[in-house]
Amino acid sequence: MNPPSRPAPRRLRDAQVPPNGAENPCSVLALNSQLEYQGQSYDLDFRGGIKYRVTQNPDDPTNSVRLRLVGHRLSAGTEEGQFTIEQGDFDVDAKSVLKQVQEFPPKYEHKDVLPFMATVEAGSGAPVVLPTKEPVILKATVTEFPPRGDLYTLTGKARRTRRLGR
């Protein structure tokens, strides 16, 4: 006698979740970003991009994927100098997740975990590199991936560890 068969887990539409191994470049625009450095506050408009590689999510392989960060660079310039945010470390353990939460119309929850460092080139001194203690986390509900014009929310402030000279 055969054991009772279990129904396969319900998977939201395959066409909606990016396939494993796909690389997705995204444009990024972060307007009115606040950066505090040496007691001064800067209002910056960062522009640049981010690139993800899709990997399987073992915690929920049915409705979500993990997104490995393979490139990240944003920059902003002011009269005081140039400010750059870029990938701070290799993303060997992808923690960013894209989860499909609704089939029609498609809706996804995107939790973006970004390890980064900021470089400040202000005044006549050498560039200063400011790594962060922990990755920053951005969250959004999006209707497609890669996202287009969606608003992400920063869940906390980025805290730096120490100053590194270049």
Helices and strands as residue ranges (DSSP letters): G 14-16, E 23-37, E 40-56, E 64-78, E 81-87, E 96-102, E 107-114, E 116-122, E 128-131, E 136-142, E 153-154, E 164-165
